[in-house]
């Protein structure tokens, strides 16, 4: 399952999670660097778009086979 969480990354590459994150094993990540000025606007637009596209019954059904345990 894909999960989006908010974090801050410093110049040294250290990540400070702004939400509680539970990670088991190695995970791949995608990192989008945001300008400070546009951060709130961009996050709200992204959340809205993802909610529309991903949080629906059709989408759940399409990916259901990946949720089943082996």
QUIWO-V163007 format. One line per field, one symbol per residue. ss: DSSP state (H for helix, E for strand, L for the rest). psi: psi as a letter, one per 40 degrees, with the letter a starting at -180 (. if undefined). A space follows every 10 residues. Layout:
# QUIWO-V163007
ss=???
psi=???
This chain:
# QUIWO-V163007
ss=LLLLLLEEEL LLLLEEELLL LLLLLLLLLL LLLLLLLLHH HHHHHHHHHH HHHHLLHHHH HHLHHHHLLL
psi=hhhhihihha deehhhheih hhhhaiiiih hhhiiddedd dddddddddd ddddgidddd ddeddedii.
